[in-house]
Amino acid sequence: MLKGLGGIGGLGGLGDMAKMMKAATEMQGKLADLQAQLAATIVLGEAGAGLVKARATAKGEVTGLEIDPSILVASEKEIVEDLILAALRDVQEKARQRSEQEMSRLAESVGLPAGMKLPF
């Protein structure tokens, strides 16, 4: 009655399916570890030769901002605002680059082609 299950169109590929499921589970674990690592990794951005500095996680969450008191002059309000925006953009770009770099390493470590982007 169960004869021929290993043949063409049968259930002989279940072993391969189990391997794929195991690999997917391992990949999920590695991704979770990487997400935690990115959340704990701090990147720095700056503007105005270091007058404004921003900190963020490698996931892109801004965690801090430092402004040199010497630029806190009411008449320089627009310049300070521009420097803050520039520092935030800088730190977000560095976070994005770091995240891409780590995701690329993970993809290569599990045998995906170099340059293949993971969807997260």
MMTF fields as JSON, N, C-alpha, C and O atoms, coordinates in Angstrom:
{
  "mmtfVersion": "1.0.0",
  "mmtfProducer": "UNKNOWN",
  "numBonds": 479,
  "numAtoms": 480,
  "numGroups": 120,
  "numChains": 1,
  "numModels": 1,
  "chainsPerModel": [1],
  "groupsPerChain": [120],
  "chainIdList": ["A"],
  "bondAtomList": [4, 2, 8, 6, 12, 10, 16, 14, 20, 18, 24, 22, 28, 26, 32, 30, 36, 34, 40, 38, 44, 42, 48, 46, 52, 50, 56, 54, 60, 58, 64, 62, 68, 66, 72, 70, 76, 74, 80, 78, 84, 82, 88, 86, 92, 90, 96, 94, 100, 98, 104, 102, 108, 106, 112, 110, 116, 114, 120, 118, 124, 122, 128, 126, 132, 130, 136, 134, 140, 138, 144, 142, 148, 146, 152, 150, 156, 154, 160, 158, 164, 162, 168, 166, 172, 170, 176, 174, 180, 178, 184, 182, 188, 186, 192, 190, 196, 194, 200, 198, 204, 202, 208, 206, 212, 210, 216, 214, 220, 218, 224, 222, 228, 226, 232, 230, 236, 234, 240, 238, 244, 242, 248, 246, 252, 250, 256, 254, 260, 258, 264, 262, 268, 266, 272, 270, 276, 274, 280, 278, 284, 282, 288, 286, 292, 290, 296, 294, 300, 298, 304, 302, 308, 306, 312, 310, 316, 314, 320, 318, 324, 322, 328, 326, 332, 330, 336, 334, 340, 338, 344, 342, 348, 346, 352, 350, 356, 354, 360, 358, 364, 362, 368, 366, 372, 370, 376, 374, 380, 378, 384, 382, 388, 386, 392, 390, 396, 394, 400, 398, 404, 402, 408, 406, 412, 410, 416, 414, 420, 418, 424, 422, 428, 426, 432, 430, 436, 434, 440, 438, 444, 442, 448, 446, 452, 450, 456, 454, 460, 458, 464, 462, 468, 466, 472, 470, 476, 474],
  "bondOrderList": [1, 1, 1, 1, 1, 1, 1, 1, 1, 1, 1, 1, 1, 1, 1, 1, 1, 1, 1, 1, 1, 1, 1, 1, 1, 1, 1, 1, 1, 1, 1, 1, 1, 1, 1, 1, 1, 1, 1, 1, 1, 1, 1, 1, 1, 1, 1, 1, 1, 1, 1, 1, 1, 1, 1, 1, 1, 1, 1, 1, 1, 1, 1, 1, 1, 1, 1, 1, 1, 1, 1, 1, 1, 1, 1, 1, 1, 1, 1, 1, 1, 1, 1, 1, 1, 1, 1, 1, 1, 1, 1, 1, 1, 1, 1, 1, 1, 1, 1, 1, 1, 1, 1, 1, 1, 1, 1, 1, 1, 1, 1, 1, 1, 1, 1, 1, 1, 1, 1],
  "groupList": [{"groupName": "MET", "atomNameList": ["N", "CA", "C", "O"], "elementList": ["N", "C", "C", "O"], "formalChargeList": [0, 0, 0, 0], "bondAtomList": [1, 0, 2, 1, 3, 2], "bondOrderList": [1, 1, 2], "singleLetterCode": "M", "chemCompType": "L-PEPTIDE LINKING"}, {"groupName": "LEU", "atomNameList": ["N", "CA", "C", "O"], "elementList": ["N", "C", "C", "O"], "formalChargeList": [0, 0, 0, 0], "bondAtomList": [1, 0, 2, 1, 3, 2], "bondOrderList": [1, 1, 2], "singleLetterCode": "L", "chemCompType": "L-PEPTIDE LINKING"}, {"groupName": "LYS", "atomNameList": ["N", "CA", "C", "O"], "elementList": ["N", "C", "C", "O"], "formalChargeList": [0, 0, 0, 0], "bondAtomList": [1, 0, 2, 1, 3, 2], "bondOrderList": [1, 1, 2], "singleLetterCode": "K", "chemCompType": "L-PEPTIDE LINKING"}, {"groupName": "GLY", "atomNameList": ["N", "CA", "C", "O"], "elementList": ["N", "C", "C", "O"], "formalChargeList": [0, 0, 0, 0], "bondAtomList": [1, 0, 2, 1, 3, 2], "bondOrderList": [1, 1, 2], "singleLetterCode": "G", "chemCompType": "PEPTIDE LINKING"}, {"groupName": "ILE", "atomNameList": ["N", "CA", "C", "O"], "elementList": ["N", "C", "C", "O"], "formalChargeList": [0, 0, 0, 0], "bondAtomList": [1, 0, 2, 1, 3, 2], "bondOrderList": [1, 1, 2], "singleLetterCode": "I", "chemCompType": "L-PEPTIDE LINKING"}, {"groupName": "ASP", "atomNameList": ["N", "CA", "C", "O"], "elementList": ["N", "C", "C", "O"], "formalChargeList": [0, 0, 0, 0], "bondAtomList": [1, 0, 2, 1, 3, 2], "bondOrderList": [1, 1, 2], "singleLetterCode": "D", "chemCompType": "L-PEPTIDE LINKING"}, {"groupName": "ALA", "atomNameList": ["N", "CA", "C", "O"], "elementList": ["N", "C", "C", "O"], "formalChargeList": [0, 0, 0, 0], "bondAtomList": [1, 0, 2, 1, 3, 2], "bondOrderList": [1, 1, 2], "singleLetterCode": "A", "chemCompType": "L-PEPTIDE LINKING"}, {"groupName": "THR", "atomNameList": ["N", "CA", "C", "O"], "elementList": ["N", "C", "C", "O"], "formalChargeList": [0, 0, 0, 0], "bondAtomList": [1, 0, 2, 1, 3, 2], "bondOrderList": [1, 1, 2], "singleLetterCode": "T", "chemCompType": "L-PEPTIDE LINKING"}, {"groupName": "GLU", "atomNameList": ["N", "CA", "C", "O"], "elementList": ["N", "C", "C", "O"], "formalChargeList": [0, 0, 0, 0], "bondAtomList": [1, 0, 2, 1, 3, 2], "bondOrderList": [1, 1, 2], "singleLetterCode": "E", "chemCompType": "L-PEPTIDE LINKING"}, {"groupName": "GLN", "atomNameList": ["N", "CA", "C", "O"], "elementList": ["N", "C", "C", "O"], "formalChargeList": [0, 0, 0, 0], "bondAtomList": [1, 0, 2, 1, 3, 2], "bondOrderList": [1, 1, 2], "singleLetterCode": "Q", "chemCompType": "L-PEPTIDE LINKING"}, {"groupName": "VAL", "atomNameList": ["N", "CA", "C", "O"], "elementList": ["N", "C", "C", "O"], "formalChargeList": [0, 0, 0, 0], "bondAtomList": [1, 0, 2, 1, 3, 2], "bondOrderList": [1, 1, 2], "singleLetterCode": "V", "chemCompType": "L-PEPTIDE LINKING"}, {"groupName": "ARG", "atomNameList": ["N", "CA", "C", "O"], "elementList": ["N", "C", "C", "O"], "formalChargeList": [0, 0, 0, 0], "bondAtomList": [1, 0, 2, 1, 3, 2], "bondOrderList": [1, 1, 2], "singleLetterCode": "R", "chemCompType": "L-PEPTIDE LINKING"}, {"groupName": "PRO", "atomNameList": ["N", "CA", "C", "O"], "elementList": ["N", "C", "C", "O"], "formalChargeList": [0, 0, 0, 0], "bondAtomList": [1, 0, 2, 1, 3, 2], "bondOrderList": [1, 1, 2], "singleLetterCode": "P", "chemCompType": "L-PEPTIDE LINKING"}, {"groupName": "SER", "atomNameList": ["N", "CA", "C", "O"], "elementList": ["N", "C", "C", "O"], "formalChargeList": [0, 0, 0, 0], "bondAtomList": [1, 0, 2, 1, 3, 2], "bondOrderList": [1, 1, 2], "singleLetterCode": "S", "chemCompType": "L-PEPTIDE LINKING"}, {"groupName": "PHE", "atomNameList": ["N", "CA", "C", "O"], "elementList": ["N", "C", "C", "O"], "formalChargeList": [0, 0, 0, 0], "bondAtomList": [1, 0, 2, 1, 3, 2], "bondOrderList": [1, 1, 2], "singleLetterCode": "F", "chemCompType": "L-PEPTIDE LINKING"}],
  "groupTypeList": [0, 1, 2, 3, 1, 3, 3, 4, 3, 3, 1, 3, 3, 1, 3, 5, 0, 6, 2, 0, 0, 2, 6, 6, 7, 8, 0, 9, 3, 2, 1, 6, 5, 1, 9, 6, 9, 1, 6, 6, 7, 4, 10, 1, 3, 8, 6, 3, 6, 3, 1, 10, 2, 6, 11, 6, 7, 6, 2, 3, 8, 10, 7, 3, 1, 8, 4, 5, 12, 13, 4, 1, 10, 6, 13, 8, 2, 8, 4, 10, 8, 5, 1, 4, 1, 6, 6, 1, 11, 5, 10, 9, 8, 2, 6, 11, 9, 11, 13, 8, 9, 8, 0, 13, 11, 1, 6, 8, 13, 10, 3, 1, 12, 6, 3, 0, 2, 1, 12, 14],
  "groupIdList": [1, 2, 3, 4, 5, 6, 7, 8, 9, 10, 11, 12, 13, 14, 15, 16, 17, 18, 19, 20, 21, 22, 23, 24, 25, 26, 27, 28, 29, 30, 31, 32, 33, 34, 35, 36, 37, 38, 39, 40, 41, 42, 43, 44, 45, 46, 47, 48, 49, 50, 51, 52, 53, 54, 55, 56, 57, 58, 59, 60, 61, 62, 63, 64, 65, 66, 67, 68, 69, 70, 71, 72, 73, 74, 75, 76, 77, 78, 79, 80, 81, 82, 83, 84, 85, 86, 87, 88, 89, 90, 91, 92, 93, 94, 95, 96, 97, 98, 99, 100, 101, 102, 103, 104, 105, 106, 107, 108, 109, 110, 111, 112, 113, 114, 115, 116, 117, 118, 119, 120],
  "secStructList": [7, 7, 6, 6, 6, 6, 1, 6, 6, 6, 6, 6, 6, 2, 2, 2, 2, 2, 2, 2, 2, 2, 2, 2, 2, 2, 2, 2, 2, 2, 2, 2, 2, 2, 2, 2, 2, 2, 2, 2, 7, 3, 3, 3, 3, 3, 3, 6, 6, 6, 6, 3, 3, 3, 3, 3, 3, 6, 6, 1, 7, 3, 3, 3, 3, 3, 3, 7, 4, 4, 4, 7, 7, 4, 4, 4, 2, 2, 2, 2, 2, 2, 2, 2, 2, 2, 2, 2, 2, 2, 2, 2, 2, 2, 2, 2, 2, 2, 2, 2, 2, 2, 2, 2, 2, 2, 2, 2, 2, 6, 6, 7, 7, 6, 6, 7, 7, 7, 7, 7],
  "xCoordList": [0.807, 0.0, 0.862, 0.515, 1.973, 2.862, 4.014, 4.974, 3.909, 4.967, 5.127, 4.139, 6.373, 6.637, 6.679, 6.791, 6.596, 6.621, 7.947, 7.998, 9.004, 10.308, 10.539, 11.585, 9.629, 9.814, 9.524, 9.341, 9.487, 9.213, 7.853, 6.862, 7.814, 6.561, 6.147, 5.105, 6.952, 6.606, 7.126, 7.314, 7.356, 7.794, 9.277, 9.731, 10.045, 11.469, 12.251, 13.348, 11.715, 12.405, 12.19, 12.638, 11.521, 11.26, 12.541, 12.617, 13.544, 14.826, 15.432, 15.976, 15.341, 15.847, 15.03, 15.574, 13.748, 12.871, 13.243, 13.258, 13.543, 13.941, 15.25, 15.42, 16.162, 17.435, 17.183, 17.786, 16.285, 15.973, 15.321, 15.62, 14.438, 13.777, 14.79, 14.728, 15.713, 16.745, 17.616, 17.943, 17.991, 18.804, 18.049, 18.641, 16.75, 15.945, 15.874, 15.942, 15.737, 15.688, 17.025, 17.054, 18.122, 19.447, 19.613, 20.155, 19.145, 19.237, 18.442, 18.894, 17.251, 16.446, 17.198, 17.187, 17.844, 18.62, 19.767, 20.026, 20.459, 21.576, 21.088, 21.746, 19.939, 19.375, 18.993, 19.239, 18.399, 18.027, 19.274, 19.283, 20.323, 21.588, 22.149, 22.613, 22.101, 22.634, 21.825, 22.4, 20.508, 19.668, 20.026, 20.095, 20.252, 20.643, 22.011, 22.234, 22.918, 24.258, 24.174, 24.854, 23.346, 23.193, 22.586, 22.953, 21.665, 21.038, 22.031, 21.873, 23.055, 24.055, 25.27, 26.085, 25.396, 26.542, 26.256, 25.226, 27.167, 27.01, 27.879, 29.059, 27.271, 28.005, 27.928, 26.992, 28.918, 28.996, 28.952, 29.513, 28.285, 28.261, 28.566, 28.4, 29.013, 29.323, 29.182, 29.099, 29.158, 29.099, 29.836, 30.048, 30.216, 30.902, 32.211, 32.531, 32.984, 34.292, 34.181, 35.059, 33.088, 32.916, 32.172, 32.038, 31.685, 30.934, 29.595, 29.068, 29.047, 27.813, 28.091, 28.543, 27.816, 28.039, 26.746, 26.011, 26.49, 25.302, 25.723, 26.689, 24.986, 25.192, 23.922, 22.812, 24.107, 22.959, 23.386, 24.574, 22.389, 22.691, 22.88, 22.481, 23.484, 23.658, 22.321, 22.256, 21.255, 19.909, 19.309, 18.236, 19.993, 19.55, 18.814, 18.347, 18.7, 18.02, 18.978, 20.007, 18.642, 19.484, 19.4, 18.313, 20.578, 20.622, 21.229, 21.152, 21.826, 22.418, 22.841, 23.038, 22.976, 23.389, 24.22, 23.809, 25.383, 26.246, 26.458, 26.781, 26.274, 26.474, 27.497, 27.336, 28.542, 29.562, 28.904, 28.282, 29.03, 28.368, 28.801, 28.071, 29.962, 30.451, 29.59, 29.647, 28.792, 27.963, 26.521, 25.691, 26.23, 24.875, 24.697, 24.657, 24.594, 24.407, 23.11, 22.907, 22.238, 20.922, 21.011, 20.171, 21.983, 22.093, 22.548, 22.467, 23.02, 23.506, 22.525, 22.9, 21.282, 20.268, 20.161, 20.165, 20.067, 19.908, 21.132, 21.004, 22.3, 23.526, 23.542, 23.89, 23.172, 23.124, 22.119, 22.408, 20.954, 19.948, 20.484, 20.288, 21.158, 21.743, 22.803, 22.874, 23.626, 24.655, 24.031, 24.523, 22.955, 22.275, 21.732, 21.926, 21.065, 20.538, 21.658, 21.526, 22.758, 23.888, 24.477, 24.818, 24.599, 25.138, 24.191, 24.639, 22.882, 21.907, 21.942, 21.888, 22.03, 22.127, 23.402, 23.391, 24.494, 25.775, 25.697, 26.142, 25.143, 25.081, 24.107, 24.346, 23.018, 22.069, 22.694, 22.468, 23.469, 24.155, 25.187, 25.312, 25.918, 26.899, 26.21, 26.716, 25.067, 24.307, 23.824, 23.899, 23.331, 22.851, 23.987, 23.817, 25.153, 26.311, 26.752, 27.064, 26.778, 27.205, 26.235, 26.648, 24.945, 23.927, 24.06, 24.009, 24.229, 24.4, 25.638, 25.613, 26.716, 27.969, 27.762, 28.201, 27.103, 26.883, 25.904, 26.095, 24.866, 23.907, 24.597, 24.319, 25.485, 26.227, 27.114, 27.202, 27.765, 28.603, 27.757, 28.153, 26.597, 25.711, 25.265, 25.283, 24.868, 24.405, 25.51, 25.248, 26.727, 27.839, 28.159, 28.547, 27.996, 28.316, 27.354, 27.694, 26.16, 25.201, 25.126, 24.225, 26.083, 26.192, 25.39, 25.273, 24.832, 24.129, 25.151, 26.249, 24.825, 25.778, 26.186, 25.384, 27.447, 27.949, 27.104, 26.774, 26.759, 25.974, 24.477, 23.714, 24.042, 22.602, 22.101, 22.619, 21.091, 20.572, 19.46, 18.566, 19.545, 18.491, 17.356, 17.618, 16.119, 14.984, 14.683, 13.525, 15.67, 15.408, 16.617, 16.596],
  "yCoordList": [-1.179, 0.0, 1.258, 2.221, 1.291, 2.434, 2.287, 3.056, 1.313, 1.039, 2.208, 2.78, 2.56, 3.592, 5.007, 5.946, 5.204, 6.556, 7.254, 8.483, 6.511, 7.13, 7.464, 8.021, 7.155, 7.38, 8.811, 9.693, 9.015, 10.335, 10.802, 10.078, 12.008, 12.566, 12.019, 12.402, 11.123, 10.536, 11.39, 12.597, 10.764, 11.473, 11.288, 11.532, 10.86, 10.628, 11.88, 11.784, 13.066, 14.321, 14.85, 15.954, 14.103, 14.581, 14.799, 15.702, 13.974, 14.161, 15.503, 16.189, 15.884, 17.183, 18.312, 19.352, 18.103, 19.1, 19.292, 20.419, 18.202, 18.297, 19.074, 19.87, 18.838, 19.581, 21.07, 21.921, 21.373, 22.778, 23.442, 24.595, 22.729, 23.284, 23.529, 24.542, 22.591, 22.749, 23.961, 24.755, 24.097, 25.243, 26.551, 27.546, 26.559, 27.768, 28.13, 29.305, 27.123, 27.362, 27.925, 28.846, 27.365, 27.872, 29.313, 30.146, 29.605, 30.961, 31.928, 33.042, 31.507, 32.356, 32.679, 33.817, 31.674, 31.891, 32.848, 33.728, 32.67, 33.561, 34.986, 35.943, 35.129, 36.464, 37.121, 38.312, 36.365, 36.913, 37.372, 38.44, 36.557, 36.933, 38.208, 39.104, 38.278, 39.453, 40.692, 41.76, 40.575, 41.719, 42.225, 43.432, 41.3, 41.697, 42.374, 43.359, 41.84, 42.423, 43.833, 44.743, 44.021, 45.342, 46.329, 47.504, 45.86, 46.729, 47.159, 48.218, 46.341, 46.658, 47.39, 47.914, 47.431, 48.081, 49.571, 49.96, 50.39, 51.841, 52.395, 52.065, 53.245, 53.952, 55.444, 55.911, 56.174, 57.607, 58.388, 57.966, 59.524, 60.454, 61.834, 62.106, 62.708, 64.055, 65.05, 64.689, 66.308, 67.406, 68.594, 68.672, 69.509, 70.717, 70.405, 70.981, 69.485, 69.093, 68.634, 68.906, 67.934, 67.378, 68.276, 67.926, 69.428, 70.299, 69.683, 69.949, 68.862, 68.126, 66.659, 66.296, 65.817, 64.377, 63.646, 64.014, 62.596, 61.786, 60.336, 59.87, 59.629, 58.204, 57.467, 57.956, 56.274, 55.439, 53.986, 53.665, 53.11, 51.691, 51.388, 52.175, 50.255, 49.857, 49.534, 49.35, 49.462, 49.294, 50.639, 50.688, 51.738, 53.065, 53.855, 54.962, 53.319, 54.043, 55.056, 54.679, 56.33, 57.389, 57.307, 57.282, 57.264, 57.102, 58.296, 58.379, 59.214, 60.355, 61.444, 61.209, 62.637, 63.794, 64.688, 65.005, 65.09, 66.002, 67.259, 67.185, 68.405, 69.683, 70.473, 70.688, 70.897, 71.716, 73.025, 73.703, 73.392, 74.604, 75.884, 76.876, 75.87, 77.091, 77.511, 78.667, 76.595, 76.973, 77.301, 77.602, 77.244, 77.53, 79.03, 79.524, 79.713, 81.162, 81.429, 80.905, 82.235, 82.472, 82.92, 82.527, 83.713, 84.21, 83.116, 83.297, 81.999, 80.883, 79.709, 78.587, 79.967, 78.917, 78.058, 76.831, 78.672, 77.925, 77.063, 75.944, 77.578, 76.799, 75.58, 74.483, 75.766, 74.647, 73.6, 72.404, 74.036, 73.107, 72.315, 71.103, 73.008, 72.338, 71.322, 70.229, 71.681, 70.76, 69.534, 68.417, 69.743, 68.611, 67.67, 66.457, 68.209, 67.375, 66.637, 65.455, 67.334, 66.703, 65.567, 64.518, 65.764, 64.715, 63.519, 62.373, 63.78, 62.687, 61.912, 60.682, 62.606, 61.922, 61.083, 59.96, 61.64, 60.936, 59.651, 58.601, 59.716, 58.526, 57.499, 56.296, 57.958, 57.014, 56.311, 55.117, 57.024, 56.405, 55.389, 54.307, 55.733, 54.795, 53.56, 52.445, 53.758, 52.622, 51.728, 50.503, 52.331, 51.564, 50.758, 49.584, 51.394, 50.705, 49.544, 48.464, 49.761, 48.707, 47.535, 46.375, 47.846, 46.814, 46.009, 44.779, 46.683, 45.992, 45.107, 43.983, 45.62, 44.867, 43.577, 42.506, 43.684, 42.516, 41.534, 40.321, 42.049, 41.172, 40.43, 39.254, 41.111, 40.489, 39.366, 38.298, 39.613, 38.562, 37.348, 36.206, 37.611, 36.513, 35.731, 34.501, 36.438, 35.778, 34.889, 33.755, 35.398, 34.611, 33.421, 32.36, 33.594, 32.501, 31.325, 30.199, 31.582, 30.496, 30.064, 29.322, 30.538, 30.056, 30.81, 30.35, 31.958, 32.754, 33.495, 33.78, 33.813, 34.491, 35.86, 36.556, 36.225, 37.521, 38.621, 38.554, 39.619, 40.736, 40.53, 41.461, 39.324, 39.091, 39.767, 39.539, 40.597, 41.347, 40.561, 40.022, 40.512, 39.877, 40.893, 42.095, 40.445, 41.36, 42.071, 42.41, 42.31, 42.992, 43.75, 44.395],
  "zCoordList": [0.0, 0.0, 0.0, -0.685, 0.742, 0.775, -0.197, -0.167, -1.041, -1.995, -2.958, -3.419, -3.26, -4.262, -3.719, -4.507, -2.435, -1.883, -2.128, -2.141, -2.321, -2.549, -4.011, -4.347, -4.863, -6.291, -6.693, -5.854, -7.992, -8.549, -8.068, -8.17, -7.549, -7.067, -5.718, -5.185, -5.158, -3.867, -2.737, -2.892, -1.603, -0.401, -0.129, 0.989, -1.13, -0.934, -0.602, -0.053, -0.919, -0.655, 0.747, 1.056, 1.6, 2.959, 3.75, 4.583, 3.49, 4.174, 3.819, 4.684, 2.545, 2.115, 2.737, 3.106, 2.847, 3.453, 4.918, 5.413, 5.607, 7.014, 7.143, 8.066, 6.219, 6.236, 6.003, 6.657, 5.064, 4.786, 5.988, 6.299, 6.662, 7.84, 8.963, 9.658, 9.126, 10.148, 9.82, 10.702, 8.538, 8.12, 8.338, 8.756, 8.057, 8.256, 9.734, 10.094, 10.586, 12.024, 12.519, 13.334, 12.02, 12.393, 11.93, 12.657, 10.719, 10.177, 11.044, 11.308, 11.491, 12.368, 13.654, 14.123, 14.213, 15.431, 15.211, 16.033, 14.085, 13.772, 13.542, 13.95, 12.891, 12.669, 13.988, 14.182, 14.886, 16.192, 16.944, 17.555, 16.894, 17.54, 16.916, 17.621, 15.581, 14.892, 15.238, 15.449, 15.3, 15.659, 17.058, 17.29, 17.979, 19.338, 19.325, 20.03, 18.521, 18.409, 17.817, 18.292, 16.786, 16.178, 17.164, 17.175, 17.984, 18.982, 20.054, 20.66, 20.29, 21.314, 20.75, 21.509, 19.428, 18.794, 18.637, 18.088, 19.119, 19.052, 17.928, 17.813, 17.101, 16.053, 16.36, 17.008, 15.888, 16.157, 14.857, 13.846, 14.894, 13.773, 14.302, 15.491, 13.415, 13.875, 12.747, 11.573, 13.132, 12.168, 12.771, 13.981, 11.898, 12.375, 13.052, 14.092, 12.464, 13.01, 14.46, 15.279, 14.767, 16.1, 17.075, 18.248, 16.617, 17.513, 17.893, 18.974, 17.005, 17.297, 17.02, 15.935, 18.014, 17.883, 18.211, 19.127, 17.432, 17.662, 17.86, 17.257, 18.714, 18.945, 18.552, 18.758, 17.978, 17.624, 17.68, 17.645, 17.768, 17.647, 16.167, 15.309, 15.874, 14.479, 13.826, 12.61, 14.615, 14.067, 13.682, 13.08, 14.023, 13.625, 14.691, 14.421, 15.888, 16.97, 17.593, 18.155, 17.492, 18.048, 19.567, 20.144, 20.207, 21.662, 22.392, 23.618, 21.651, 22.333, 21.369, 20.177, 21.914, 21.138, 22.046, 23.162, 21.566, 22.326, 21.492, 20.306, 22.123, 21.447, 22.244, 23.445, 21.568, 22.219, 22.659, 21.841, 23.938, 24.447, 23.733, 23.745, 23.12, 22.468, 21.284, 20.866, 20.734, 19.59, 19.991, 19.134, 21.27, 21.74, 21.962, 23.088, 20.855, 20.858, 20.105, 19.01, 20.68, 20.087, 18.626, 17.817, 18.282, 16.908, 15.935, 14.72, 16.454, 15.619, 15.608, 15.269, 15.976, 16.104, 14.836, 14.929, 13.677, 12.43, 12.133, 11.637, 12.434, 12.207, 13.12, 12.685, 14.372, 15.317, 14.842, 14.878, 14.403, 13.89, 12.696, 12.607, 11.783, 10.612, 11.03, 10.468, 12.016, 12.492, 13.157, 12.993, 13.902, 14.538, 13.467, 13.553, 12.474, 11.391, 10.666, 10.348, 10.408, 9.715, 10.544, 9.999, 11.846, 12.714, 12.759, 12.751, 12.806, 12.818, 11.496, 11.5, 10.393, 9.098, 9.026, 8.523, 9.533, 9.514, 10.333, 9.869, 11.532, 12.377, 11.806, 11.911, 11.206, 10.601, 9.401, 9.204, 8.603, 7.464, 7.944, 7.37, 8.987, 9.532, 10.111, 9.983, 10.741, 11.275, 10.134, 10.232, 9.06, 7.909, 7.295, 6.965, 7.143, 6.572, 7.455, 6.954, 8.75, 9.679, 9.64, 9.637, 9.611, 9.551, 8.255, 8.285, 7.134, 5.852, 5.863, 5.361, 6.436, 6.511, 7.319, 6.903, 8.459, 9.31, 8.664, 8.751, 8.023, 7.33, 6.187, 5.948, 5.489, 4.39, 4.916, 4.31, 6.039, 6.659, 7.024, 6.793, 7.593, 7.977, 6.749, 6.754, 5.704, 4.478, 3.899, 3.497, 3.857, 3.331, 4.227, 3.738, 5.543, 6.469, 6.329, 6.692, 5.807, 5.619, 4.158, 3.765, 3.358, 1.988, 0.95, -0.186, 1.308, 0.306, -0.544, -0.064, -1.787, -2.659, -2.097, -1.474, -2.334, -1.891, -2.521, -3.705, -1.743, -2.237, -2.18, -2.436, -1.848, -1.731, -0.469, 0.624, -0.635, 0.514, 1.176, 0.522, 2.496, 3.27, 3.416, 3.449, 3.503, 3.49, 4.808, 5.051, 5.666, 6.932, 7.369, 8.417]
}
